[in-house]
Amino acid sequence: MPDANPLRRKMLAGSACLGAWLLTNSADVAEILAFGGFDFILIDHEHGQGNIGDAIAQLRAVKGSDCAGILRVPSHDPIYIKRVLDAGVDGIMVPNVSDAEEARQVVAACRYPPRGKRGAFGGMRAMDYGFNPGYYASAADKVFVIVQVENAAAIDHIAEIAAVDGIDMIFIGPRDLSASLGKLNEFSDPFVRAEIERAEQAIQRSGKLLGSTAINGKVAKDMADRGYHLIVPGSDVTLLSLGIRATMAEAR
């Protein structure tokens, strides 16, 4: 039986998926990214300024395309996770998960009883405003659950995190990881590189899907060749900034 989540299905078939963070609240930008060929948008509610209403507009903008909608929540708050799932995302990313217990709480927030603690409602967007009564039975399989490993201590617990049923992907957060090592943004530092590689290897040994960010498309391609399944090589803001800088450099 085909996987209920198209993005997960694509990765399990061997394709590396590319996406972009969405820091602005623009549905137009979400649509442009989809037209540009990205496999997913990653709506950022940890560092971005959007709200659930903005996210729904962005999800509508990519609906019907081959671009999936993932949202990073600001914390482990189960109420916020519930609202995001009710909005109809294809995937959810939870930051700074450090051990198996935190991973279990994330999964519980994403699953209806008896498998979890997600609150149920009959008219949310995720179930077509009530026109899809079969949603409850299929919801657990449709949503792609990503947890971020973002500190040095969490690397030691990757095998335990990966063993939690319901976690689809472990995503390395290199910036916060470097900060936890006392070397913020020093990505070329040998110790930082070694810790990132240690995390990569632990995730690959676990059999879970592997994701992270890339500083550009060339690095993203190299990461795909090394076995990464999901890669974020930029955001709406950085891609716009790069275009502006290139144009201004040519013009002046």
Backbone as CSV, one residue per row, in Angstrom:
resi,resn,N_x,N_y,N_z,CA_x,CA_y,CA_z,C_x,C_y,C_z
1,MET,0.848,-1.196,0.000,0.000,0.000,0.000,0.884,1.247,0.000
2,PRO,0.625,2.217,-0.897,1.461,3.410,-0.963,1.439,4.189,0.341
3,ASP,2.584,4.808,0.672,2.663,5.638,1.868,1.676,6.784,1.747
4,ALA,0.980,7.090,2.844,-0.059,8.123,2.818,0.514,9.528,2.696
5,ASN,1.799,9.704,2.997,2.420,11.023,2.910,3.326,11.068,1.684
6,PRO,2.991,11.896,0.675,3.766,11.906,-0.575,5.234,12.267,-0.385
7,LEU,5.518,13.188,0.531,6.908,13.588,0.752,7.714,12.424,1.319
8,ARG,7.156,11.748,2.307,7.836,10.581,2.890,8.004,9.487,1.833
9,ARG,6.978,9.299,1.021,7.027,8.283,-0.033,8.181,8.571,-1.003
10,LYS,8.343,9.846,-1.346,9.405,10.247,-2.271,10.785,9.953,-1.678
11,MET,10.955,10.271,-0.388,12.255,10.054,0.247,12.553,8.573,0.424
12,LEU,11.561,7.806,0.797,11.769,6.368,0.976,12.090,5.680,-0.345
13,ALA,11.679,6.320,-1.453,11.990,5.786,-2.779,13.403,6.145,-3.220
14,GLY,14.096,6.955,-2.407,15.489,7.263,-2.704,15.769,8.665,-3.177
15,SER,14.752,9.513,-3.227,14.964,10.885,-3.683,15.290,11.800,-2.509
16,ALA,16.261,12.687,-2.706,16.527,13.737,-1.724,15.596,14.904,-2.019
17,CYS,14.909,15.393,-1.007,13.936,16.469,-1.185,14.532,17.801,-0.743
18,LEU,14.318,18.830,-1.561,14.833,20.170,-1.299,13.694,21.108,-0.939
19,GLY,13.940,21.965,0.052,12.912,22.923,0.452,13.518,24.220,0.919
20,ALA,12.652,25.159,1.266,13.095,26.472,1.732,12.292,26.877,2.957
21,TRP,12.999,27.486,3.924,12.305,28.088,5.058,11.430,29.228,4.564
22,LEU,10.295,29.404,5.202,9.444,30.574,4.967,9.427,31.391,6.248
23,LEU,10.142,32.515,6.228,10.189,33.404,7.386,9.188,34.541,7.259
24,THR,8.870,34.923,6.032,7.864,35.959,5.805,6.479,35.331,5.906
25,ASN,5.468,36.161,5.902,4.093,35.662,6.030,3.383,35.592,4.684
26,SER,4.137,35.555,3.603,3.569,35.727,2.268,3.137,34.413,1.625
27,ALA,1.857,34.339,1.266,1.371,33.205,0.482,1.905,33.278,-0.941
28,ASP,2.105,34.500,-1.457,2.666,34.654,-2.800,4.058,34.035,-2.875
29,VAL,4.876,34.289,-1.859,6.229,33.727,-1.844,6.172,32.202,-1.763
30,ALA,5.262,31.666,-0.965,5.097,30.211,-0.891,4.785,29.640,-2.271
31,GLU,3.910,30.312,-2.996,3.523,29.849,-4.330,4.698,29.932,-5.301
32,ILE,5.482,31.008,-5.206,6.660,31.159,-6.066,7.656,30.030,-5.813
33,LEU,7.886,29.701,-4.546,8.804,28.611,-4.214,8.313,27.283,-4.791
34,ALA,7.005,27.072,-4.753,6.438,25.846,-5.330,6.637,25.820,-6.843
35,PHE,6.354,26.945,-7.504,6.574,27.023,-8.950,8.049,26.836,-9.295
36,GLY,8.931,27.262,-8.383,10.368,27.157,-8.628,10.919,25.747,-8.532
37,GLY,10.108,24.802,-8.083,10.530,23.407,-8.083,10.894,22.820,-6.743
38,PHE,10.730,23.580,-5.656,11.028,23.018,-4.337,10.041,21.899,-4.004
39,ASP,10.539,20.895,-3.313,9.695,19.762,-2.917,8.814,20.091,-1.719
40,PHE,9.230,21.078,-0.926,8.438,21.466,0.243,8.770,22.897,0.640
41,ILE,7.820,23.526,1.316,8.084,24.761,2.038,8.139,24.403,3.517
42,LEU,8.986,25.132,4.252,9.112,24.875,5.685,8.763,26.172,6.408
43,ILE,7.499,26.289,6.759,6.982,27.493,7.413,7.555,27.551,8.824
44,ASP,8.238,28.653,9.138,8.980,28.715,10.397,8.266,29.571,11.431
45,HIS,7.692,28.914,12.433,7.056,29.628,13.538,7.940,29.658,14.780
46,GLU,9.175,29.172,14.653,10.124,29.334,15.761,10.816,30.695,15.665
47,HIS,11.307,31.021,14.478,12.005,32.293,14.278,11.233,33.257,13.382
48,GLY,10.272,32.757,12.613,9.451,33.623,11.777,8.358,34.304,12.585
49,GLN,7.661,35.226,11.937,6.669,36.053,12.637,5.224,35.680,12.299
50,GLY,5.022,34.560,11.613,3.687,34.200,11.162,2.808,33.622,12.254
51,ASN,1.519,33.494,11.939,0.559,32.848,12.826,-0.153,31.741,12.067
52,ILE,-1.091,31.079,12.712,-1.763,29.940,12.082,-2.532,30.376,10.837
53,GLY,-3.159,31.544,10.894,-3.883,32.042,9.726,-2.964,32.259,8.540
54,ASP,-1.784,32.828,8.793,-0.799,32.999,7.718,-0.394,31.641,7.151
55,ALA,-0.189,30.677,8.029,0.234,29.348,7.589,-0.819,28.699,6.699
56,ILE,-2.091,28.842,7.057,-3.157,28.261,6.233,-3.148,28.878,4.844
57,ALA,-2.943,30.194,4.760,-2.868,30.855,3.450,-1.689,30.318,2.640
58,GLN,-0.568,30.066,3.301,0.605,29.532,2.606,0.375,28.087,2.169
59,LEU,-0.300,27.310,2.995,-0.621,25.932,2.622,-1.569,25.898,1.430
60,ARG,-2.533,26.800,1.416,-3.447,26.875,0.267,-2.697,27.245,-1.009
61,ALA,-1.670,28.086,-0.869,-0.923,28.547,-2.037,-0.181,27.414,-2.738
62,VAL,0.204,26.375,-1.985,0.933,25.263,-2.602,0.051,24.036,-2.808
63,LYS,-1.180,24.097,-2.366,-2.093,22.956,-2.517,-2.300,22.648,-4.001
64,GLY,-2.249,21.387,-4.345,-2.426,20.993,-5.737,-1.127,20.940,-6.515
65,SER,-0.039,21.424,-5.916,1.275,21.340,-6.549,2.004,20.113,-6.016
66,ASP,3.248,19.941,-6.456,4.072,18.848,-5.926,4.884,19.295,-4.723
67,CYS,4.545,20.461,-4.177,5.279,21.041,-3.052,4.493,20.818,-1.762
68,ALA,5.105,20.125,-0.804,4.446,19.835,0.471,4.605,21.006,1.437
69,GLY,3.753,21.042,2.445,3.803,22.092,3.453,4.173,21.540,4.820
70,ILE,5.361,21.897,5.300,5.823,21.521,6.639,5.867,22.783,7.491
71,LEU,5.588,22.659,8.777,5.667,23.814,9.669,6.511,23.473,10.887
72,ARG,7.465,24.369,11.195,8.237,24.224,12.434,7.548,25.012,13.536
73,VAL,7.166,24.307,14.584,6.509,24.950,15.723,7.565,25.615,16.607
74,PRO,7.164,26.571,17.451,8.149,27.279,18.271,8.688,26.479,19.453
75,SER,7.941,25.452,19.892,8.343,24.710,21.087,7.648,23.353,21.081
76,HIS,7.717,22.660,22.196,7.068,21.352,22.319,5.610,21.466,22.761
77,ASP,5.085,22.649,22.848,3.733,22.898,23.356,2.694,22.063,22.601
78,PRO,2.008,21.115,23.266,1.052,20.252,22.569,-0.155,21.000,22.026
79,ILE,-0.526,22.118,22.646,-1.662,22.898,22.146,-1.319,23.516,20.794
80,TYR,-0.115,24.070,20.685,0.294,24.666,19.408,0.437,23.582,18.342
81,ILE,1.007,22.448,18.723,1.134,21.337,17.780,-0.240,20.918,17.273
82,LYS,-1.213,20.824,18.169,-2.580,20.451,17.779,-3.148,21.435,16.765
83,ARG,-2.979,22.719,17.009,-3.523,23.739,16.109,-2.870,23.669,14.727
84,VAL,-1.578,23.399,14.708,-0.870,23.280,13.434,-1.357,22.051,12.665
85,LEU,-1.517,20.934,13.351,-2.032,19.729,12.696,-3.454,19.946,12.198
86,ASP,-4.269,20.626,12.991,-5.644,20.923,12.571,-5.676,21.798,11.322
87,ALA,-4.614,22.595,11.115,-4.545,23.469,9.939,-4.297,22.693,8.655
88,GLY,-3.847,21.446,8.770,-3.702,20.609,7.586,-2.313,20.553,6.989
89,VAL,-1.275,20.620,7.819,0.095,20.515,7.306,0.391,19.089,6.849
90,ASP,1.358,18.962,5.952,1.838,17.642,5.537,2.875,17.098,6.508
91,GLY,3.543,18.010,7.201,4.570,17.594,8.145,4.762,18.629,9.223
92,ILE,5.307,18.192,10.342,5.559,19.095,11.459,6.991,18.879,11.943
93,MET,7.674,19.987,12.251,9.033,19.929,12.783,9.029,20.515,14.186
94,VAL,9.628,19.793,15.114,9.688,20.241,16.508,11.149,20.481,16.872
95,PRO,11.487,21.692,17.333,12.882,22.014,17.608,13.388,21.443,18.929
96,ASN,14.706,21.281,18.986,15.424,21.035,20.242,14.865,19.859,21.055
97,VAL,14.784,18.713,20.419,14.381,17.485,21.112,15.652,16.775,21.564
98,SER,15.786,16.583,22.863,17.071,16.156,23.424,17.132,14.711,23.887
99,ASP,15.960,14.071,24.082,15.997,12.688,24.564,14.718,11.963,24.165
100,ALA,14.660,10.685,24.500,13.538,9.847,24.085,12.224,10.293,24.706
101,GLU,12.245,10.744,25.949,11.010,11.174,26.598,10.411,12.377,25.881
102,GLU,11.239,13.330,25.512,10.733,14.480,24.753,10.191,14.033,23.404
103,ALA,10.853,13.077,22.769,10.366,12.554,21.492,9.012,11.874,21.659
104,ARG,8.844,11.125,22.746,7.553,10.468,23.002,6.444,11.496,23.204
105,GLN,6.743,12.587,23.885,5.746,13.634,24.101,5.352,14.295,22.783
106,VAL,6.316,14.466,21.893,6.021,15.024,20.568,5.062,14.108,19.818
107,VAL,5.367,12.822,19.800,4.509,11.869,19.091,3.118,11.835,19.712
108,ALA,3.043,11.860,21.032,1.741,11.845,21.710,0.897,13.046,21.309
109,ALA,1.536,14.200,21.120,0.806,15.404,20.719,0.299,15.311,19.288
110,CYS,0.894,14.414,18.500,0.526,14.270,17.084,-0.453,13.128,16.829
111,ARG,-0.789,12.347,17.851,-1.619,11.156,17.663,-2.896,11.261,18.493
112,TYR,-3.989,10.789,17.914,-5.243,10.719,18.659,-5.212,9.533,19.625
113,PRO,-5.980,9.612,20.723,-6.100,8.467,21.621,-6.637,7.248,20.861
114,PRO,-6.222,6.041,21.210,-5.391,5.694,22.376,-3.886,5.774,22.114
115,ARG,-3.484,6.165,20.895,-2.054,6.190,20.554,-1.367,7.462,21.039
116,GLY,-2.158,8.468,21.415,-1.569,9.733,21.836,-2.559,10.573,22.600
117,LYS,-2.328,11.900,22.596,-3.138,12.805,23.405,-3.706,13.969,22.599
118,ARG,-3.660,13.884,21.287,-4.156,14.987,20.464,-5.659,15.156,20.638
119,GLY,-6.079,16.394,20.869,-7.501,16.674,21.003,-8.215,16.619,19.662
120,ALA,-9.445,16.122,19.667,-10.202,15.929,18.430,-11.290,16.987,18.269
121,PHE,-11.512,17.384,17.015,-12.565,18.339,16.668,-13.068,17.983,15.282
122,GLY,-14.338,18.219,15.017,-14.932,17.722,13.784,-14.946,18.651,12.599
123,GLY,-14.475,19.887,12.739,-14.622,20.808,11.620,-13.357,21.511,11.187
124,MET,-12.186,20.927,11.482,-10.951,21.646,11.145,-10.553,21.413,9.691
125,ARG,-9.664,22.261,9.218,-9.248,22.213,7.819,-8.628,20.868,7.456
126,ALA,-7.874,20.270,8.380,-7.184,19.012,8.090,-8.144,17.911,7.650
127,MET,-9.396,17.943,8.126,-10.373,16.937,7.708,-11.409,17.536,6.758
128,ASP,-10.934,18.503,5.951,-11.795,19.146,4.949,-13.046,19.735,5.587
129,TYR,-12.847,20.338,6.756,-13.926,21.019,7.486,-15.100,20.093,7.792
130,GLY,-14.799,18.811,7.995,-15.819,17.842,8.367,-16.294,16.975,7.222
131,PHE,-15.859,17.291,5.993,-16.297,16.511,4.838,-15.481,15.236,4.638
132,ASN,-14.496,15.001,5.475,-13.673,13.797,5.387,-13.690,13.080,6.735
133,PRO,-14.772,12.367,7.046,-14.886,11.712,8.357,-13.854,10.615,8.585
134,GLY,-13.213,10.137,7.534,-12.187,9.112,7.691,-10.840,9.659,8.125
135,TYR,-10.776,10.966,8.334,-9.496,11.598,8.674,-8.889,11.023,9.950
136,TYR,-9.712,10.812,10.979,-9.179,10.361,12.267,-8.397,9.057,12.127
137,ALA,-8.880,8.166,11.294,-8.238,6.860,11.140,-6.923,6.950,10.376
138,SER,-6.800,7.944,9.502,-5.613,8.038,8.650,-4.628,9.119,9.074
139,ALA,-5.004,9.942,10.050,-4.193,11.119,10.400,-2.767,10.762,10.792
140,ALA,-2.603,9.693,11.564,-1.268,9.335,12.052,-0.325,8.996,10.911
141,ASP,-0.860,8.422,9.842,-0.017,8.027,8.714,0.242,9.179,7.749
142,LYS,-0.630,10.177,7.762,-0.502,11.268,6.795,0.516,12.321,7.204
143,VAL,0.697,12.517,8.503,1.567,13.602,8.972,2.996,13.096,9.177
144,PHE,3.935,13.811,8.591,5.361,13.498,8.666,5.954,14.209,9.880
145,VAL,6.508,13.459,10.823,6.978,14.021,12.095,8.508,14.104,12.104
146,ILE,9.005,15.334,12.258,10.446,15.608,12.273,10.828,16.187,13.629
147,VAL,11.876,15.670,14.229,12.411,16.283,15.446,13.821,16.780,15.159
148,GLN,14.164,17.903,15.771,15.480,18.486,15.574,16.419,18.142,16.729
149,VAL,17.632,17.756,16.381,18.716,17.566,17.342,19.593,18.802,17.243
150,GLU,19.681,19.565,18.341,20.310,20.882,18.252,21.292,21.182,19.379
151,ASN,21.645,20.176,20.166,22.664,20.411,21.192,23.523,19.159,21.344
152,ALA,24.710,19.377,21.886,25.691,18.296,21.952,25.190,17.106,22.762
153,ALA,24.484,17.368,23.859,23.997,16.274,24.702,23.009,15.388,23.953
154,ALA,22.214,15.989,23.069,21.204,15.228,22.334,21.828,14.199,21.402
155,ILE,23.027,14.481,20.908,23.677,13.534,19.999,23.867,12.178,20.679
156,ASP,24.152,12.207,21.969,24.340,10.959,22.718,23.050,10.152,22.828
157,HIS,21.907,10.802,22.593,20.608,10.138,22.757,19.911,9.856,21.424
158,ILE,20.629,10.019,20.310,19.994,9.847,19.003,19.404,8.451,18.840
159,ALA,20.116,7.429,19.247,19.596,6.062,19.095,18.293,5.886,19.861
160,GLU,18.199,6.468,21.060,16.976,6.370,21.864,15.836,7.166,21.226
161,ILE,16.155,8.350,20.716,15.141,9.178,20.046,14.609,8.450,18.821
162,ALA,15.522,7.870,18.053,15.138,7.171,16.828,14.271,5.951,17.106
163,ALA,14.423,5.365,18.278,13.653,4.164,18.619,12.205,4.466,18.970
164,VAL,11.862,5.737,19.121,10.489,6.112,19.475,9.588,5.947,18.256
165,ASP,8.573,5.110,18.381,7.629,4.876,17.289,6.876,6.164,16.965
166,GLY,6.855,6.525,15.693,6.154,7.732,15.274,7.072,8.855,14.843
167,ILE,8.364,8.745,15.148,9.341,9.721,14.668,9.781,9.290,13.271
168,ASP,9.579,10.155,12.289,9.951,9.826,10.914,11.364,10.268,10.562
169,MET,11.765,11.418,11.080,13.049,12.004,10.680,13.713,12.692,11.857
170,ILE,15.041,12.632,11.870,15.839,13.436,12.796,16.614,14.447,11.962
171,PHE,16.448,15.709,12.318,16.978,16.836,11.539,18.037,17.542,12.380
172,ILE,19.246,17.612,11.865,20.340,18.264,12.587,20.215,19.777,12.434
173,GLY,20.224,20.490,13.565,20.220,21.953,13.554,21.635,22.455,13.787
174,PRO,22.405,22.730,12.727,23.834,23.011,12.905,24.145,24.312,13.639
175,ARG,23.300,25.327,13.490,23.626,26.610,14.122,23.517,26.518,15.644
176,ASP,22.378,26.013,16.129,22.235,25.872,17.578,23.192,24.819,18.136
177,LEU,23.484,23.806,17.328,24.460,22.807,17.769,25.826,23.458,17.963
178,SER,26.231,24.293,17.015,27.521,24.983,17.161,27.515,25.890,18.390
179,ALA,26.378,26.526,18.652,26.277,27.399,19.831,26.423,26.593,21.117
180,SER,25.831,25.401,21.146,25.913,24.572,22.356,27.341,24.108,22.627
181,LEU,28.167,24.148,21.594,29.577,23.767,21.733,30.461,24.970,22.049
182,GLY,29.828,26.138,22.193,30.579,27.358,22.460,31.250,27.927,21.233
183,LYS,30.766,27.541,20.042,31.392,27.968,18.793,30.314,28.381,17.786
184,LEU,29.490,29.340,18.165,28.365,29.770,17.340,28.818,30.157,15.934
185,ASN,28.210,29.503,14.939,28.441,29.775,13.514,29.842,29.406,13.027
186,GLU,30.632,28.740,13.850,31.977,28.329,13.421,31.897,26.938,12.775
187,PHE,31.236,26.873,11.614,30.932,25.586,10.998,32.163,24.882,10.425
188,SER,33.238,25.631,10.203,34.466,25.009,9.706,35.389,24.557,10.837
189,ASP,35.010,24.847,12.079,35.809,24.412,13.225,35.840,22.879,13.271
190,PRO,37.010,22.284,13.452,37.119,20.816,13.436,36.207,20.117,14.443
191,PHE,36.062,20.689,15.628,35.218,20.055,16.642,33.748,20.114,16.242
192,VAL,33.314,21.259,15.713,31.922,21.394,15.260,31.650,20.415,14.126
193,ARG,32.562,20.356,13.171,32.395,19.431,12.040,32.333,17.979,12.530
194,ALA,33.177,17.657,13.501,33.198,16.286,14.020,31.891,15.932,14.716
195,GLU,31.315,16.875,15.454,30.053,16.615,16.152,28.893,16.479,15.165
196,ILE,28.899,17.286,14.112,27.864,17.152,13.083,27.983,15.791,12.405
197,GLU,29.207,15.384,12.103,29.417,14.070,11.488,28.995,12.945,12.436
198,ARG,29.253,13.132,13.718,28.835,12.128,14.710,27.313,11.993,14.721
199,ALA,26.621,13.129,14.633,25.158,13.100,14.583,24.675,12.426,13.304
200,GLU,25.280,12.788,12.175,24.921,12.164,10.892,25.019,10.643,10.982
201,GLN,26.152,10.176,11.455,26.401,8.734,11.502,25.427,8.021,12.433
202,ALA,25.115,8.652,13.560,24.176,8.040,14.504,22.783,7.933,13.899
203,ILE,22.363,8.966,13.178,21.037,8.941,12.546,21.004,7.890,11.447
204,GLN,22.057,7.830,10.648,22.089,6.841,9.571,22.103,5.417,10.125
205,ARG,22.811,5.202,11.217,22.806,3.866,11.848,21.418,3.502,12.361
206,SER,20.666,4.506,12.793,19.345,4.252,13.376,18.311,3.833,12.345
207,GLY,18.569,4.152,11.082,17.605,3.845,10.035,16.553,4.907,9.820
208,LYS,16.573,5.971,10.617,15.620,7.067,10.427,16.062,7.941,9.260
209,LEU,15.112,8.658,8.681,15.431,9.617,7.637,16.248,10.756,8.237
210,LEU,17.146,11.319,7.424,18.116,12.313,7.877,17.897,13.635,7.151
211,GLY,17.863,14.731,7.912,17.707,16.048,7.306,18.584,17.087,7.965
212,SER,18.825,18.188,7.246,19.541,19.328,7.807,19.491,20.482,6.811
213,THR,20.196,21.552,7.151,20.282,22.730,6.296,21.574,22.688,5.483
214,ALA,21.601,23.488,4.408,22.802,23.643,3.585,22.988,25.120,3.285
215,ILE,24.249,25.552,3.138,24.485,26.978,2.911,24.251,27.381,1.460
216,ASN,24.214,26.408,0.552,23.936,26.715,-0.855,23.585,25.422,-1.590
217,GLY,23.266,25.557,-2.867,22.859,24.405,-3.648,23.959,23.380,-3.845
218,LYS,25.199,23.842,-3.980,26.321,22.916,-4.161,26.496,22.028,-2.937
219,VAL,26.411,22.645,-1.759,26.513,21.871,-0.518,25.325,20.916,-0.393
220,ALA,24.144,21.381,-0.806,22.950,20.526,-0.762,23.137,19.279,-1.619
221,LYS,23.721,19.453,-2.795,23.961,18.303,-3.673,24.931,17.321,-3.027
222,ASP,25.975,17.855,-2.405,26.941,16.995,-1.714,26.269,16.232,-0.569
223,MET,25.381,16.917,0.164,24.674,16.260,1.262,23.774,15.144,0.747
224,ALA,23.115,15.388,-0.385,22.268,14.348,-0.977,23.104,13.129,-1.350
225,ASP,24.296,13.380,-1.879,25.190,12.278,-2.247,25.664,11.502,-1.018
226,ARG,25.675,12.174,0.154,26.102,11.519,1.391,24.953,10.831,2.120
227,GLY,23.761,10.867,1.543,22.655,10.124,2.135,21.612,10.938,2.858
228,TYR,21.685,12.269,2.769,20.631,13.087,3.365,19.351,12.934,2.551
229,HIS,18.229,12.908,3.249,16.932,12.740,2.594,16.189,14.056,2.400
230,LEU,16.366,14.983,3.314,15.655,16.263,3.271,16.658,17.377,3.580
231,ILE,16.734,18.366,2.672,17.763,19.402,2.772,17.116,20.763,2.554
232,VAL,17.503,21.723,3.391,16.978,23.091,3.288,18.144,24.024,2.945
233,PRO,18.308,24.376,1.656,19.453,25.187,1.253,19.210,26.692,1.277
234,GLY,18.219,27.143,2.025,17.983,28.581,2.111,16.576,28.892,2.575
235,SER,16.301,30.174,2.688,14.972,30.657,3.075,14.495,31.673,2.054
236,ASP,13.228,32.057,2.166,12.726,33.118,1.295,13.568,34.381,1.454
237,VAL,13.973,34.682,2.679,14.757,35.894,2.951,16.155,35.791,2.348
238,THR,16.850,34.662,2.564,18.216,34.549,2.043,18.230,34.469,0.521
239,LEU,17.264,33.763,-0.060,17.214,33.675,-1.517,16.944,35.036,-2.146
240,LEU,16.068,35.815,-1.535,15.809,37.174,-2.014,17.055,38.038,-1.853
241,SER,17.713,37.930,-0.709,18.919,38.721,-0.454,20.018,38.403,-1.462
242,LEU,20.193,37.118,-1.769,21.209,36.726,-2.741,20.911,37.316,-4.114
243,GLY,19.646,37.280,-4.505,19.261,37.861,-5.786,19.502,39.360,-5.834
244,ILE,19.176,40.041,-4.743,19.393,41.492,-4.668,20.881,41.811,-4.768
245,ARG,21.695,41.086,-3.987,23.136,41.351,-3.993,23.738,41.117,-5.379
246,ALA,23.326,40.027,-6.030,23.866,39.717,-7.354,23.483,40.790,-8.366
247,THR,22.227,41.223,-8.325,21.771,42.253,-9.257,22.490,43.574,-9.021
248,MET,22.611,43.962,-7.757,23.267,45.231,-7.438,24.753,45.196,-7.787
249,ALA,25.394,44.039,-7.600,26.811,43.918,-7.955,27.008,44.071,-9.457
250,GLU,26.095,43.528,-10.238,26.180,43.655,-11.696,25.885,45.081,-12.151
251,ALA,24.916,45.707,-11.490,24.471,47.040,-11.920,25.421,48.152,-11.484
252,ARG,26.176,47.930,-10.428,27.053,48.980,-9.907,28.516,48.567,-9.933
